[in-house]
């Protein structure tokens, strides 16, 4: 198998509901997403995938949907207030943990035809969450 990985930096804020730790308070992260794509054979250019293709597809989506947004659970009481203030938010059906964000990025990559096998999101320089699977599962 051949694989390549592209890193994409982004910033986001969040908080966790029904959680007793310090992450129950609104706070932010400077995140790094690592998106790994894999194929058994190389294309006509001798590549798994051009890094610029991964960047074009994934960075534009991350920049539009997640970068400098508050990522919140849809029923968070902050949602209405932030919407009234015109603040950028991204809503999830579940708590916006880094694990959930890794899966969100993985799923989007799969819908775009990238043969993604793993997404790792570094929430801090020493902590990350990872989601792996086969992108074909996403398209079903």
C-alpha positions in Angstrom: 0.0 0.0 0.0 1.0 3.5 -0.7 -0.1 6.4 1.4 0.3 10.2 1.7 -0.7 12.5 4.5 -1.5 16.2 4.3 -1.6 18.5 7.3 -4.1 21.3 7.5 -4.0 23.9 10.4 -7.2 25.5 11.7 -8.5 27.3 14.7 -11.8 26.5 16.4 -13.7 27.1 19.7 -16.0 24.7 21.5 -17.3 23.5 24.8 -18.7 20.2 26.0 -22.1 19.9 27.6 -22.9 17.3 30.3 -19.2 17.2 31.1 -17.6 17.9 34.5 -14.1 18.9 33.4 -12.7 22.3 32.4 -13.8 21.8 28.8 -17.3 22.6 29.8 -16.3 26.2 29.4 -16.0 27.9 26.0 -12.4 27.8 24.9 -10.4 27.5 21.7 -7.7 25.4 20.0 -5.1 25.7 17.3 -5.7 22.4 15.6 -3.8 20.4 13.1 -5.6 17.8 11.0 -3.6 15.1 9.3 -5.5 13.5 6.4 -4.1 10.2 5.2 -5.1 8.8 1.8 -4.0 5.3 0.6 -4.1 3.2 -2.5 -2.6 -0.1 -3.6 -1.3 1.4 -6.9 0.0 4.7 -8.0 -1.7 6.8 -10.6 -0.3 7.8 -14.0 1.9 10.5 -12.3 3.3 7.9 -9.9 1.3 9.4 -7.0 -1.3 8.2 -4.5 -2.8 11.7 -4.8 -1.4 15.1 -5.4 -0.9 16.9 -2.1 -2.4 20.0 -3.8 -5.6 18.1 -4.5 -6.0 17.1 -0.9 -5.3 20.7 0.1 -7.7 22.2 -2.4 -10.5 19.8 -1.4 -10.0 19.7 2.3 -8.5 23.1 3.3 -11.3 25.0 1.5 -13.9 23.0 3.3 -12.2 23.2 6.7 -11.7 27.0 6.2 -15.3 27.5 5.3 -16.9 25.2 7.9 -14.6 24.9 10.9 -11.9 27.5 10.9 -12.5 30.3 13.4 -15.9 28.9 14.2 -17.5 27.9 17.5 -18.3 24.2 17.1 -21.2 23.5 19.3 -23.8 20.8 20.0 -27.1 21.9 18.4 -28.9 22.2 21.8 -26.2 24.3 23.5 -27.8 27.4 25.1 -25.0 29.5 23.5 -26.3 28.7 20.0 -29.2 31.3 20.0 -27.0 34.0 21.6 -24.2 33.5 19.1 -26.6 33.4 16.2 -28.2 36.7 17.4 -24.8 38.3 17.5 -23.9 37.0 14.0 -21.0 34.9 15.3 -19.9 32.0 13.1 -20.9 28.6 14.4 -20.9 25.0 13.2 -23.5 22.8 14.8 -23.3 19.1 15.5 -25.8 16.6 16.9 -23.4 15.4 19.5 -20.7 17.0 21.8 -18.0 18.6 19.6 -15.1 16.5 20.9 -11.9 16.3 19.0 -12.9 12.7 18.3 -16.1 13.9 16.7 -14.3 16.5 14.7 -11.8 13.9 13.3 -14.8 11.8 12.2 -16.5 14.8 10.6 -13.3 15.6 8.5 -12.9 11.9 7.6 -16.5 11.7 6.4 -16.2 14.8 4.3 -13.0 13.6 2.7 -14.8 10.3 1.7 -17.7 12.1 0.1 -15.2 14.0 -2.1 -13.8 10.8 -3.5 -10.5 10.9 -1.5 -9.4 7.3 -0.6 -9.1 8.5 3.1 -8.1 5.9 5.6 -7.2 8.0 8.7 -7.8 11.5 10.0 -5.9 12.6 13.1 -6.7 15.9 14.7 -4.2 17.4 17.1 -6.2 19.5 19.6 -3.0 20.6 21.4 0.7 19.9 20.7 0.5 16.9 23.0 -3.1 15.6 22.5 -4.9 14.2 19.4 -7.8 12.0 18.4 -7.9 9.8 15.4 -10.6 8.2 13.3 -9.8 5.5 10.8 -11.8 3.3 8.5 -12.4 2.9 4.8 -13.8 5.8 2.9 -16.1 3.5 0.9 -18.1 3.0 4.1 -18.9 6.7 4.0 -20.4 6.6 0.5 -22.9 3.8 1.4 
